[in-house]
Amino acid sequence: MSEANKNNKFFSIHLGPAKIAVDLGDGSERGEYVNQDVILNKLGRPHRGISLMYCYYPFDKEFPARISEVWKDKEVSFAWDYPYDDYFTYKGGLEGNTQGEPFTYMRDVRRHGQEVILTLTVDPKVSDEQLIKIAEDLRPFGRMMLRINHEATGNWFSFNKRATYQEVADFYVRFHEIIKEHAPNVSTILCIGGIEDLNKEEMEKEKEFAEAVRKTDIWSVDKYMALHWGWPYDVAEVGGNSFKRDKVEDNYLMTKRSYERFKYLNNGVAKPMLMSEFNADGDVTGPYDQAKMVKQFVDLLKADKDEWFSGFTFYQFRDRGRLGLQVEDPNNPENGFDQPVLDTYKEIIFDEMFYPQITKTGEGELPVTLRWGSFEDSTGLEIPVKLEDKPVFFELYFEEELNLMIEVNGKWFYKSPKTKVVDLMPAFFEKPIDGAKDMSLKIFAPPATGENDPSQGEDWAINYYTTINKLPKIRIRYKPIIE
C-alpha cells in the first residue's frame, strides 16, 4: 500500500450549508425513481435534498394503488383528471407500514448523504390520528422536509376539488401543528402560487393562506419558466393553448416579489424561501433554449446582492417528457438520455454559490466519532494526500463496515457498509491533474440504514453518530503495473 498517509494523520472538518442550496426531484407522475448511485455517478456530488412526490387518499376505494394503473383502461384527457393525483402512493400511515414506498427510497436518499424532501398531497378530510401516524412514520428520517399539498392555490390537484381554499389552508395549519408535536425534526414547506402577475401587489388566495404563511417553517413557490401542461395528451405546437413561456427576468422577479409578500404577511420576519420546482420545459423551448434559460435564471441569482433566496429544486433528474436532466428511454425506463441542460446543471451545482462549505476544525485522533446532521451540518474527517504525479491507480481499502460519503478532487463517492475497496480514479477523468499535487480525502458518515437510531441519545432525531477506529489504507500507483 502507499505511504501517502503512513502516520494516520487526519483533521476534523465541518460540512456546512451552501449560500444557496440545490435539491433535485427524483420521480413523479412524469418519471420513475432513479437510484442515488446512478445520480451520484452522473452528477458527481450529492444534493442538499432529494424531492420525492407521493399522495395519500386513504378513503378512496382504489387507494393505495396508483390511480393511472387502476384507470389505465378509462378515457383520460388531462394529467389531473383522475379521482386522485397520479403520484406514487404513500403506503405508510394507519393503513400501512414503513416497509414499502416511499420509505425504501427515503432510506436510499439518506444513506447517500442527502435529506428527504417529501411532497405529499393529502385528502383534507383525513383524521388527526392518520396525520399523527404519518408524523411518527417520518420521525426516524432526520432533518427532512415535508411539502404538504403543494401548488395549493391552483385548481388541478384532487385536494382542491374536495375542499375550499380556506379548508385547504386550515388543513395545512392542522398538519403542520401535528408535525411540530410528533416529529419536530421535520420542517414543513408551504407551496402556493405567490406573485403570478407583476402588476398585482397581492398573491392569489392571500387571505385564505395568511395563517399558513405565518405558521409554516419554509416558504415556497413553483415557477416554471416554460411549461407544457397538456403533456402527454397533446403535442406543443405553434398555435396551441396548452403551454406557455415566460421571460426569465419576469419569472425571477415574481419569485422575489413572492418572498417579499410572504415576509410582509409574516410581520416583516423572514423565513427560508425555496423554489420547489424549477425548470424550463424543453417541449416548449427545445433542448438548447432550456439550458440557456436555466443558466440565465442562475446568473440573475448570482448577480443579486440581496440575500433572500435559500434554494431551488430542479425538476427533475429523469423525465418521460422534456422536464428532466435526462429523457427516459421509451424502450427501457431504466435508461435515460442526457439533455444539454445536464451539463449546464453540473456547472451550476459545482459553482461556489451552490456548493457546501467544508472547513477544518482541528487535528483528529483515532478512534473518531463522526456526526451526521444533514448535508448542511455534519462533522467529518480529512486525510491529507501528497500525490507525486498523476495517478494511474488510486484506491481505498477498508477493514470496517462503514457507510461513507467520500470526496476527492471535487468528486464524491459512496461506500456501502459491505464495500471493501473504493476506486477513486474517476475523480481524475473529468478533472485531470498534471504533476505533483497536495490534496485530501474528505469522509462523512450518513446513517447506514437511512434512519436515525433512537438508542444514540437525546438528539437522535436530528443527529446520527458513527465511530471509526481505523482509517482506510491508500493504494496509489503512478505507472501501469506492467509497461
KELO-122103 format. One record per residue (C-alpha): x, y, z; residue in three letters. Coordinates in nm, 3 decimals, padded with zeros to 5 digits. Example, Ala and Ser with C-alpha at 12.3 -4.5 7.8 and 13.67 -1.06 7.14 Angstrom:
BEGIN
@X 01.230 Y -00.450 Z 00.780 type Ala
@X 01.367 Y -00.106 Z 00.714 type Ser
***
This chain:
BEGIN
@X 00.000 Y 00.000 Z 00.000 type Met
@X 00.101 Y 00.364 Z -00.046 type Ser
@X 00.289 Y 00.560 Z 00.219 type Glu
@X 00.065 Y 00.861 Z 00.140 type Ala
@X -00.071 Y 00.869 Z 00.495 type Asn
@X 00.167 Y 00.646 Z 00.687 type Lys
@X 00.124 Y 00.843 Z 01.012 type Asn
@X -00.257 Y 00.812 Z 01.012 type Asn
@X -00.272 Y 01.191 Z 01.024 type Lys
@X -00.611 Y 01.350 Z 00.970 type Phe
@X -00.814 Y 01.660 Z 01.054 type Phe
@X -01.166 Y 01.714 Z 01.181 type Ser
@X -01.389 Y 01.904 Z 00.938 type Ile
@X -01.737 Y 02.053 Z 00.930 type His
@X -01.979 Y 02.033 Z 00.638 type Leu
@X -02.187 Y 02.349 Z 00.628 type Gly
@X -02.455 Y 02.499 Z 00.404 type Pro
@X -02.401 Y 02.648 Z 00.062 type Ala
@X -02.505 Y 03.009 Z 00.012 type Lys
@X -02.793 Y 02.869 Z -00.194 type Ile
@X -02.894 Y 02.505 Z -00.165 type Ala
@X -02.957 Y 02.280 Z -00.465 type Val
@X -03.207 Y 01.997 Z -00.440 type Asp
@X -03.319 Y 01.754 Z -00.710 type Leu
@X -03.652 Y 01.596 Z -00.795 type Gly
@X -03.643 Y 01.220 Z -00.843 type Asp
@X -03.964 Y 01.059 Z -00.964 type Gly
@X -04.317 Y 01.196 Z -01.007 type Ser
@X -04.622 Y 01.143 Z -01.226 type Glu
@X -04.383 Y 01.200 Z -01.518 type Arg
@X -04.097 Y 00.965 Z -01.434 type Gly
@X -03.981 Y 00.675 Z -01.221 type Glu
@X -03.745 Y 00.690 Z -00.925 type Tyr
@X -03.376 Y 00.662 Z -01.018 type Val
@X -03.146 Y 00.517 Z -00.752 type Asn
@X -02.897 Y 00.750 Z -00.590 type Gln
@X -02.589 Y 00.562 Z -00.711 type Asp
@X -02.684 Y 00.639 Z -01.072 type Val
@X -02.747 Y 01.005 Z -00.996 type Ile
@X -02.428 Y 01.046 Z -00.791 type Leu
@X -02.214 Y 00.886 Z -01.060 type Asn
@X -02.371 Y 01.102 Z -01.329 type Lys
@X -02.361 Y 01.438 Z -01.146 type Leu
@X -02.052 Y 01.390 Z -00.928 type Gly
@X -02.182 Y 01.528 Z -00.596 type Arg
@X -02.471 Y 01.477 Z -00.354 type Pro
@X -02.755 Y 01.728 Z -00.325 type His
@X -02.877 Y 01.901 Z -00.013 type Arg
@X -03.204 Y 01.713 Z -00.058 type Gly
@X -03.390 Y 01.482 Z -00.295 type Ile
@X -03.757 Y 01.553 Z -00.365 type Ser
@X -03.998 Y 01.256 Z -00.374 type Leu
@X -04.364 Y 01.302 Z -00.474 type Met
@X -04.644 Y 01.094 Z -00.317 type Tyr
@X -05.015 Y 01.109 Z -00.244 type Cys
@X -05.238 Y 00.992 Z 00.042 type Tyr
@X -05.611 Y 00.945 Z -00.025 type Tyr
@X -05.692 Y 00.656 Z 00.211 type Pro
@X -06.073 Y 00.688 Z 00.186 type Phe
@X -06.078 Y 00.621 Z -00.191 type Asp
@X -06.164 Y 00.265 Z -00.288 type Lys
@X -05.876 Y 00.248 Z -00.538 type Glu
@X -05.611 Y 00.355 Z -00.285 type Phe
@X -05.328 Y 00.255 Z -00.228 type Pro
@X -05.299 Y 00.153 Z -00.595 type Ala
@X -05.153 Y 00.412 Z -00.828 type Arg
@X -05.455 Y 00.565 Z -00.993 type Ile
@X -05.321 Y 00.563 Z -01.351 type Ser
@X -05.270 Y 00.187 Z -01.318 type Glu
@X -05.622 Y 00.130 Z -01.187 type Val
@X -05.770 Y 00.359 Z -01.454 type Trp
@X -05.547 Y 00.255 Z -01.744 type Lys
@X -05.849 Y 00.142 Z -01.949 type Asp
@X -06.053 Y 00.458 Z -01.885 type Lys
@X -06.070 Y 00.767 Z -02.104 type Glu
@X -05.848 Y 01.044 Z -01.959 type Val
@X -05.758 Y 01.363 Z -02.145 type Ser
@X -05.561 Y 01.559 Z -01.883 type Phe
@X -05.292 Y 01.463 Z -01.633 type Ala
@X -05.508 Y 01.557 Z -01.334 type Trp
@X -05.840 Y 01.407 Z -01.448 type Asp
@X -05.811 Y 01.108 Z -01.215 type Tyr
@X -06.006 Y 01.061 Z -00.889 type Pro
@X -05.683 Y 01.134 Z -00.700 type Tyr
@X -05.341 Y 01.261 Z -00.800 type Asp
@X -05.132 Y 01.031 Z -01.016 type Asp
@X -04.832 Y 01.020 Z -00.786 type Tyr
@X -04.683 Y 00.713 Z -00.625 type Phe
@X -04.897 Y 00.628 Z -00.324 type Thr
@X -04.790 Y 00.670 Z 00.037 type Tyr
@X -04.801 Y 00.321 Z 00.184 type Lys
@X -04.746 Y 00.412 Z 00.549 type Gly
@X -04.991 Y 00.568 Z 00.792 type Gly
@X -05.260 Y 00.391 Z 00.994 type Leu
@X -05.345 Y 00.171 Z 00.697 type Glu
@X -04.992 Y 00.053 Z 00.612 type Gly
@X -04.631 Y 00.024 Z 00.727 type Asn
@X -04.287 Y 00.167 Z 00.653 type Thr
@X -04.150 Y -00.131 Z 00.459 type Gln
@X -04.253 Y -00.009 Z 00.114 type Gly
@X -04.270 Y 00.327 Z -00.065 type Glu
@X -04.172 Y 00.598 Z -00.005 type Pro
@X -03.958 Y 00.465 Z 00.278 type Phe
@X -03.735 Y 00.240 Z 00.065 type Thr
@X -03.641 Y 00.545 Z -00.142 type Tyr
@X -03.611 Y 00.771 Z 00.162 type Met
@X -03.353 Y 00.531 Z 00.307 type Arg
@X -03.164 Y 00.530 Z -00.024 type Asp
@X -03.156 Y 00.910 Z -00.026 type Val
@X -03.026 Y 00.939 Z 00.331 type Arg
@X -02.765 Y 00.663 Z 00.301 type Arg
@X -02.615 Y 00.877 Z 00.026 type His
@X -02.576 Y 01.184 Z 00.246 type Gly
@X -02.885 Y 01.377 Z 00.139 type Gln
@X -03.204 Y 01.478 Z 00.312 type Glu
@X -03.554 Y 01.380 Z 00.205 type Val
@X -03.795 Y 01.640 Z 00.072 type Ile
@X -04.129 Y 01.459 Z 00.072 type Leu
@X -04.407 Y 01.617 Z -00.130 type Thr
@X -04.736 Y 01.470 Z -00.010 type Leu
@X -05.078 Y 01.554 Z -00.150 type Thr
@X -05.336 Y 01.460 Z 00.112 type Val
@X -05.712 Y 01.432 Z 00.131 type Asp
@X -05.807 Y 01.723 Z 00.363 type Pro
@X -06.071 Y 01.502 Z 00.525 type Lys
@X -05.823 Y 01.265 Z 00.691 type Val
@X -05.828 Y 01.248 Z 01.071 type Ser
@X -05.576 Y 01.375 Z 01.324 type Asp
@X -05.498 Y 01.012 Z 01.408 type Glu
@X -05.398 Y 00.944 Z 01.048 type Gln
@X -05.178 Y 01.253 Z 01.039 type Leu
@X -05.015 Y 01.165 Z 01.372 type Ile
@X -04.922 Y 00.824 Z 01.233 type Lys
@X -04.762 Y 00.988 Z 00.928 type Ile
@X -04.561 Y 01.212 Z 01.162 type Ala
@X -04.447 Y 00.905 Z 01.355 type Glu
@X -04.353 Y 00.737 Z 01.024 type Asp
@X -04.129 Y 01.031 Z 00.936 type Leu
@X -03.959 Y 01.090 Z 01.270 type Arg
@X -03.665 Y 00.847 Z 01.218 type Pro
@X -03.561 Y 01.023 Z 00.896 type Phe
@X -03.371 Y 01.313 Z 01.048 type Gly
@X -03.388 Y 01.671 Z 00.930 type Arg
@X -03.621 Y 01.605 Z 00.641 type Met
@X -03.868 Y 01.848 Z 00.483 type Met
@X -04.238 Y 01.789 Z 00.417 type Leu
@X -04.414 Y 01.981 Z 00.140 type Arg
@X -04.787 Y 01.948 Z 00.212 type Ile
@X -05.048 Y 01.991 Z -00.065 type Asn
@X -04.824 Y 02.194 Z -00.293 type His
@X -04.943 Y 02.449 Z -00.550 type Glu
@X -05.237 Y 02.484 Z -00.314 type Ala
@X -05.380 Y 02.797 Z -00.479 type Thr
@X -05.426 Y 02.608 Z -00.807 type Gly
@X -05.728 Y 02.406 Z -00.917 type Asn
@X -05.580 Y 02.086 Z -01.061 type Trp
@X -05.497 Y 01.868 Z -00.762 type Phe
@X -05.762 Y 01.646 Z -00.610 type Ser
@X -05.741 Y 01.808 Z -00.266 type Phe
@X -05.851 Y 02.138 Z -00.422 type Asn
@X -06.151 Y 01.965 Z -00.578 type Lys
@X -06.257 Y 01.819 Z -00.242 type Arg
@X -06.229 Y 02.130 Z -00.026 type Ala
@X -06.246 Y 02.509 Z -00.041 type Thr
@X -05.922 Y 02.709 Z -00.044 type Tyr
@X -05.987 Y 02.807 Z 00.316 type Gln
@X -06.031 Y 02.442 Z 00.411 type Glu
@X -05.709 Y 02.351 Z 00.231 type Val
@X -05.526 Y 02.630 Z 00.416 type Ala
@X -05.674 Y 02.525 Z 00.751 type Asp
@X -05.574 Y 02.165 Z 00.683 type Phe
@X -05.216 Y 02.281 Z 00.620 type Tyr
@X -05.205 Y 02.451 Z 00.959 type Val
@X -05.355 Y 02.143 Z 01.128 type Arg
@X -05.100 Y 01.908 Z 00.970 type Phe
@X -04.815 Y 02.149 Z 01.046 type His
@X -04.905 Y 02.162 Z 01.415 type Glu
@X -04.923 Y 01.782 Z 01.434 type Ile
@X -04.580 Y 01.757 Z 01.272 type Ile
@X -04.435 Y 02.005 Z 01.522 type Lys
@X -04.573 Y 01.800 Z 01.812 type Glu
@X -04.491 Y 01.449 Z 01.693 type His
@X -04.193 Y 01.493 Z 01.456 type Ala
@X -04.028 Y 01.830 Z 01.533 type Pro
@X -03.722 Y 01.725 Z 01.332 type Asn
@X -03.935 Y 01.763 Z 01.017 type Val
@X -03.961 Y 02.109 Z 00.856 type Ser
@X -04.281 Y 02.200 Z 00.673 type Thr
@X -04.287 Y 02.370 Z 00.333 type Ile
@X -04.583 Y 02.583 Z 00.224 type Leu
@X -04.601 Y 02.597 Z -00.157 type Cys
@X -04.858 Y 02.836 Z -00.306 type Ile
@X -04.869 Y 03.037 Z -00.625 type Gly
@X -04.709 Y 03.352 Z -00.488 type Gly
@X -04.699 Y 03.658 Z -00.712 type Ile
@X -04.822 Y 03.546 Z -01.054 type Glu
@X -04.881 Y 03.890 Z -01.206 type Asp
@X -04.619 Y 04.165 Z -01.173 type Leu
@X -04.895 Y 04.424 Z -01.196 type Asn
@X -05.053 Y 04.297 Z -00.874 type Lys
@X -04.925 Y 04.353 Z -00.523 type Glu
@X -05.111 Y 04.067 Z -00.357 type Glu
@X -05.088 Y 03.693 Z -00.407 type Met
@X -05.376 Y 03.470 Z -00.514 type Glu
@X -05.582 Y 03.344 Z -00.217 type Lys
@X -05.369 Y 03.552 Z 00.015 type Glu
@X -05.640 Y 03.598 Z 00.276 type Lys
@X -05.711 Y 03.226 Z 00.300 type Glu
@X -05.344 Y 03.126 Z 00.336 type Phe
@X -05.223 Y 03.411 Z 00.558 type Ala
@X -05.218 Y 03.195 Z 00.873 type Glu
@X -05.038 Y 02.914 Z 00.691 type Ala
@X -04.775 Y 03.165 Z 00.575 type Val
@X -04.712 Y 03.260 Z 00.937 type Arg
@X -04.715 Y 02.903 Z 01.073 type Lys
@X -04.500 Y 02.717 Z 00.819 type Thr
@X -04.125 Y 02.666 Z 00.855 type Asp
@X -04.038 Y 02.736 Z 00.490 type Ile
@X -04.198 Y 02.937 Z 00.208 type Trp
@X -04.201 Y 02.810 Z -00.147 type Ser
@X -04.329 Y 02.865 Z -00.499 type Val
@X -04.314 Y 02.651 Z -00.813 type Asp
@X -04.209 Y 02.865 Z -01.109 type Lys
@X -04.152 Y 02.706 Z -01.448 type Tyr
@X -04.004 Y 02.948 Z -01.699 type Met
@X -04.173 Y 02.739 Z -01.967 type Ala
@X -04.426 Y 02.458 Z -01.923 type Leu
@X -04.632 Y 02.225 Z -02.140 type His
@X -04.913 Y 02.131 Z -01.902 type Trp
@X -05.100 Y 01.943 Z -02.176 type Gly
@X -04.834 Y 01.669 Z -02.175 type Trp
@X -04.869 Y 01.380 Z -02.252 type Pro
@X -05.214 Y 01.418 Z -02.407 type Tyr
@X -05.117 Y 01.662 Z -02.682 type Asp
@X -04.807 Y 01.793 Z -02.858 type Val
@X -04.694 Y 02.152 Z -02.806 type Ala
@X -04.715 Y 02.319 Z -03.147 type Glu
@X -04.745 Y 02.676 Z -03.275 type Val
@X -05.098 Y 02.800 Z -03.218 type Gly
@X -05.170 Y 02.563 Z -02.929 type Gly
@X -05.301 Y 02.667 Z -02.587 type Asn
@X -05.165 Y 02.400 Z -02.351 type Ser
@X -04.826 Y 02.556 Z -02.284 type Phe
@X -04.654 Y 02.885 Z -02.201 type Lys
@X -04.314 Y 03.053 Z -02.195 type Arg
@X -04.221 Y 03.343 Z -01.969 type Asp
@X -03.934 Y 03.586 Z -01.977 type Lys
@X -03.662 Y 03.468 Z -01.741 type Val
@X -03.642 Y 03.813 Z -01.580 type Glu
@X -04.017 Y 03.816 Z -01.512 type Asp
@X -04.001 Y 03.470 Z -01.359 type Asn
@X -03.717 Y 03.583 Z -01.133 type Tyr
@X -03.899 Y 03.899 Z -01.026 type Leu
@X -04.219 Y 03.709 Z -00.950 type Met
@X -04.023 Y 03.473 Z -00.727 type Thr
@X -03.850 Y 03.755 Z -00.542 type Lys
@X -04.175 Y 03.952 Z -00.509 type Arg
@X -04.336 Y 03.637 Z -00.366 type Ser
@X -04.071 Y 03.624 Z -00.094 type Tyr
@X -04.125 Y 03.990 Z -00.013 type Glu
@X -04.501 Y 03.937 Z 00.011 type Arg
@X -04.457 Y 03.630 Z 00.234 type Phe
@X -04.233 Y 03.840 Z 00.457 type Lys
@X -04.490 Y 04.121 Z 00.466 type Tyr
@X -04.764 Y 03.877 Z 00.570 type Leu
@X -04.531 Y 03.747 Z 00.844 type Asn
@X -04.499 Y 04.092 Z 01.001 type Asn
@X -04.162 Y 04.157 Z 00.838 type Gly
@X -03.995 Y 03.841 Z 00.973 type Val
@X -03.807 Y 03.638 Z 00.712 type Ala
@X -03.814 Y 03.261 Z 00.665 type Lys
@X -03.625 Y 03.038 Z 00.419 type Pro
@X -03.753 Y 03.082 Z 00.063 type Met
@X -03.739 Y 02.795 Z -00.186 type Leu
@X -03.839 Y 02.733 Z -00.543 type Met
@X -03.961 Y 02.376 Z -00.504 type Ser
@X -03.997 Y 02.308 Z -00.875 type Glu
@X -03.766 Y 02.491 Z -01.114 type Phe
@X -03.702 Y 02.431 Z -01.485 type Asn
@X -03.795 Y 02.534 Z -01.838 type Ala
@X -03.989 Y 02.275 Z -02.036 type Asp
@X -03.798 Y 02.150 Z -02.338 type Gly
@X -04.132 Y 02.070 Z -02.505 type Asp
@X -04.173 Y 02.446 Z -02.548 type Val
@X -03.817 Y 02.575 Z -02.568 type Thr
@X -03.631 Y 02.288 Z -02.728 type Gly
@X -03.320 Y 02.144 Z -02.561 type Pro
@X -03.084 Y 02.436 Z -02.623 type Tyr
@X -03.302 Y 02.722 Z -02.501 type Asp
@X -03.394 Y 02.512 Z -02.198 type Gln
@X -03.031 Y 02.508 Z -02.090 type Ala
@X -02.992 Y 02.879 Z -02.167 type Lys
@X -03.296 Y 02.977 Z -01.958 type Met
@X -03.181 Y 02.775 Z -01.658 type Val
@X -02.841 Y 02.944 Z -01.677 type Lys
@X -02.998 Y 03.289 Z -01.717 type Gln
@X -03.204 Y 03.245 Z -01.401 type Phe
@X -02.899 Y 03.133 Z -01.205 type Val
@X -02.698 Y 03.425 Z -01.340 type Asp
@X -02.965 Y 03.660 Z -01.205 type Leu
@X -02.936 Y 03.493 Z -00.864 type Leu
@X -02.558 Y 03.534 Z -00.865 type Lys
@X -02.581 Y 03.900 Z -00.963 type Ala
@X -02.842 Y 03.986 Z -00.699 type Asp
@X -02.679 Y 04.145 Z -00.392 type Lys
@X -02.986 Y 04.087 Z -00.175 type Asp
@X -02.979 Y 03.775 Z 00.042 type Glu
@X -03.332 Y 03.643 Z 00.010 type Trp
@X -03.325 Y 03.309 Z -00.171 type Phe
@X -03.247 Y 02.984 Z 00.013 type Ser
@X -03.253 Y 02.719 Z -00.259 type Gly
@X -03.421 Y 02.552 Z -00.554 type Phe
@X -03.523 Y 02.201 Z -00.653 type Thr
@X -03.453 Y 02.116 Z -01.014 type Phe
@X -03.748 Y 01.923 Z -01.155 type Tyr
@X -03.632 Y 01.652 Z -01.226 type Gln
@X -03.347 Y 01.404 Z -01.288 type Phe
@X -03.520 Y 01.178 Z -01.542 type Arg
@X -03.849 Y 01.262 Z -01.711 type Asp
@X -04.067 Y 01.087 Z -01.967 type Arg
@X -04.116 Y 01.425 Z -02.129 type Gly
@X -03.863 Y 01.708 Z -02.152 type Arg
@X -03.859 Y 01.833 Z -01.792 type Leu
@X -03.553 Y 01.637 Z -01.689 type Gly
@X -03.176 Y 01.637 Z -01.698 type Leu
@X -03.239 Y 01.313 Z -01.882 type Gln
@X -03.526 Y 01.196 Z -02.102 type Val
@X -03.642 Y 00.846 Z -02.015 type Glu
@X -03.567 Y 00.586 Z -02.282 type Asp
@X -03.910 Y 00.483 Z -02.415 type Pro
@X -03.772 Y 00.135 Z -02.485 type Asn
@X -03.629 Y 00.088 Z -02.136 type Asn
@X -03.736 Y 00.307 Z -01.842 type Pro
@X -03.420 Y 00.214 Z -01.651 type Glu
@X -03.216 Y 00.411 Z -01.905 type Asn
@X -03.207 Y 00.783 Z -01.979 type Gly
@X -03.069 Y 01.013 Z -02.249 type Phe
@X -02.871 Y 01.317 Z -02.129 type Asp
@X -03.003 Y 01.656 Z -02.232 type Gln
@X -02.787 Y 01.969 Z -02.285 type Pro
@X -02.926 Y 02.110 Z -01.960 type Val
@X -02.745 Y 01.834 Z -01.770 type Leu
@X -02.404 Y 01.984 Z -01.847 type Asp
@X -02.536 Y 02.331 Z -01.759 type Thr
@X -02.671 Y 02.195 Z -01.432 type Tyr
@X -02.340 Y 02.030 Z -01.344 type Lys
@X -02.166 Y 02.365 Z -01.384 type Glu
@X -02.422 Y 02.524 Z -01.152 type Ile
@X -02.400 Y 02.269 Z -00.872 type Ile
@X -02.021 Y 02.295 Z -00.859 type Phe
@X -02.029 Y 02.675 Z -00.856 type Asp
@X -01.910 Y 02.823 Z -00.526 type Glu
@X -02.251 Y 02.977 Z -00.456 type Met
@X -02.425 Y 02.638 Z -00.465 type Phe
@X -02.153 Y 02.420 Z -00.314 type Tyr
@X -02.143 Y 02.329 Z 00.057 type Pro
@X -01.878 Y 02.490 Z 00.276 type Gln
@X -01.620 Y 02.249 Z 00.423 type Ile
@X -01.394 Y 02.388 Z 00.697 type Thr
@X -01.118 Y 02.240 Z 00.913 type Lys
@X -01.186 Y 02.245 Z 01.286 type Thr
@X -00.868 Y 02.088 Z 01.427 type Gly
@X -00.646 Y 01.780 Z 01.427 type Glu
@X -00.810 Y 01.444 Z 01.486 type Gly
@X -00.715 Y 01.120 Z 01.654 type Glu
@X -00.847 Y 00.765 Z 01.645 type Leu
@X -01.097 Y 00.640 Z 01.732 type Pro
@X -01.307 Y 00.927 Z 01.600 type Val
@X -01.685 Y 00.968 Z 01.617 type Thr
@X -01.844 Y 01.148 Z 01.322 type Leu
@X -02.181 Y 01.321 Z 01.350 type Arg
@X -02.427 Y 01.331 Z 01.060 type Trp
@X -02.689 Y 01.601 Z 01.094 type Gly
@X -02.758 Y 01.684 Z 00.732 type Ser
@X -02.577 Y 01.794 Z 00.417 type Phe
@X -02.578 Y 02.139 Z 00.580 type Glu
@X -02.449 Y 02.041 Z 00.925 type Asp
@X -02.221 Y 01.740 Z 00.977 type Ser
@X -01.874 Y 01.656 Z 01.101 type Thr
@X -01.623 Y 01.450 Z 00.907 type Gly
@X -01.254 Y 01.387 Z 00.868 type Leu
@X -00.995 Y 01.498 Z 00.614 type Glu
@X -00.691 Y 01.288 Z 00.526 type Ile
@X -00.405 Y 01.477 Z 00.357 type Pro
@X -00.263 Y 01.306 Z 00.048 type Val
@X 00.057 Y 01.410 Z -00.129 type Lys
@X 00.049 Y 01.298 Z -00.491 type Leu
@X 00.390 Y 01.266 Z -00.657 type Glu
@X 00.242 Y 01.268 Z -01.006 type Asp
@X -00.077 Y 01.200 Z -01.196 type Lys
@X -00.207 Y 00.871 Z -01.053 type Pro
@X -00.281 Y 00.562 Z -01.257 type Val
@X -00.429 Y 00.376 Z -00.960 type Phe
@X -00.588 Y 00.541 Z -00.654 type Phe
@X -00.783 Y 00.310 Z -00.426 type Glu
@X -00.906 Y 00.295 Z -00.067 type Leu
@X -00.914 Y -00.033 Z 00.131 type Tyr
@X -01.143 Y -00.055 Z 00.434 type Phe
@X -01.139 Y -00.303 Z 00.721 type Glu
@X -01.452 Y -00.173 Z 00.896 type Glu
@X -01.810 Y -00.194 Z 00.772 type Glu
@X -01.884 Y 00.176 Z 00.736 type Leu
@X -02.140 Y 00.374 Z 00.539 type Asn
@X -01.950 Y 00.669 Z 00.395 type Leu
@X -01.956 Y 00.958 Z 00.152 type Met
@X -01.604 Y 01.035 Z 00.024 type Ile
@X -01.484 Y 01.341 Z -00.168 type Glu
@X -01.156 Y 01.378 Z -00.355 type Val
@X -01.058 Y 01.627 Z -00.626 type Asn
@X -01.414 Y 01.762 Z -00.629 type Gly
@X -01.586 Y 01.429 Z -00.698 type Lys
@X -01.795 Y 01.240 Z -00.443 type Trp
@X -01.817 Y 00.863 Z -00.398 type Phe
@X -02.047 Y 00.640 Z -00.196 type Tyr
@X -01.920 Y 00.343 Z 00.010 type Lys
@X -02.179 Y 00.099 Z 00.141 type Ser
@X -02.101 Y -00.092 Z 00.462 type Pro
@X -02.011 Y -00.416 Z 00.280 type Lys
@X -01.785 Y -00.249 Z 00.023 type Thr
@X -01.418 Y -00.311 Z 00.096 type Lys
@X -01.247 Y -00.125 Z -00.189 type Val
@X -01.334 Y 00.213 Z -00.344 type Val
@X -01.168 Y 00.309 Z -00.674 type Asp
@X -01.117 Y 00.685 Z -00.676 type Leu
@X -00.969 Y 00.715 Z -01.024 type Met
@X -01.291 Y 00.858 Z -01.175 type Pro
@X -01.210 Y 01.174 Z -00.977 type Ala
@X -00.928 Y 01.238 Z -01.226 type Phe
@X -01.104 Y 01.160 Z -01.554 type Phe
@X -01.307 Y 01.482 Z -01.584 type Glu
@X -01.064 Y 01.687 Z -01.377 type Lys
@X -00.711 Y 01.558 Z -01.451 type Pro
@X -00.403 Y 01.681 Z -01.270 type Ile
@X -00.062 Y 01.731 Z -01.424 type Asp
@X 00.228 Y 01.651 Z -01.194 type Gly
@X 00.264 Y 01.653 Z -00.816 type Ala
@X -00.019 Y 01.792 Z -00.607 type Lys
@X -00.126 Y 01.812 Z -00.244 type Asp
@X -00.489 Y 01.717 Z -00.195 type Met
@X -00.711 Y 01.548 Z 00.060 type Ser
@X -00.974 Y 01.282 Z 00.111 type Leu
@X -01.286 Y 01.406 Z 00.289 type Lys
@X -01.506 Y 01.148 Z 00.461 type Ile
@X -01.853 Y 01.178 Z 00.612 type Phe
@X -02.076 Y 00.908 Z 00.762 type Ala
@X -02.453 Y 00.927 Z 00.698 type Pro
@X -02.676 Y 00.661 Z 00.859 type Pro
@X -02.615 Y 00.316 Z 00.709 type Ala
@X -02.982 Y 00.218 Z 00.725 type Thr
@X -03.103 Y 00.560 Z 00.611 type Gly
@X -03.269 Y 00.610 Z 00.951 type Glu
@X -03.153 Y 00.767 Z 01.274 type Asn
@X -03.111 Y 00.549 Z 01.584 type Asp
@X -03.322 Y 00.622 Z 01.896 type Pro
@X -03.063 Y 00.447 Z 02.115 type Ser
@X -02.795 Y 00.708 Z 02.034 type Gln
@X -02.915 Y 00.973 Z 02.277 type Gly
@X -03.150 Y 01.265 Z 02.328 type Glu
@X -03.061 Y 01.426 Z 01.994 type Asp
@X -03.116 Y 01.103 Z 01.794 type Trp
@X -03.392 Y 01.255 Z 01.579 type Ala
@X -03.159 Y 01.515 Z 01.429 type Ile
@X -02.812 Y 01.357 Z 01.457 type Asn
@X -02.658 Y 01.019 Z 01.378 type Tyr
@X -02.318 Y 00.906 Z 01.507 type Tyr
@X -02.058 Y 00.670 Z 01.359 type Thr
@X -01.729 Y 00.570 Z 01.524 type Thr
@X -01.427 Y 00.500 Z 01.302 type Ile
@X -01.143 Y 00.300 Z 01.457 type Asn
@X -00.918 Y 00.263 Z 01.151 type Lys
@X -00.851 Y 00.487 Z 00.856 type Leu
@X -00.861 Y 00.331 Z 00.511 type Pro
@X -00.539 Y 00.209 Z 00.356 type Lys
@X -00.449 Y 00.405 Z 00.047 type Ile
@X -00.307 Y 00.245 Z -00.268 type Arg
@X -00.159 Y 00.490 Z -00.519 type Ile
@X 00.049 Y 00.397 Z -00.824 type Arg
@X 00.185 Y 00.635 Z -01.085 type Tyr
@X 00.266 Y 00.385 Z -01.362 type Lys
@X 00.099 Y 00.081 Z -01.512 type Pro
@X 00.180 Y -00.243 Z -01.325 type Ile
@X 00.347 Y -00.377 Z -01.643 type Ile
@X 00.474 Y -00.138 Z -01.908 type Glu
***
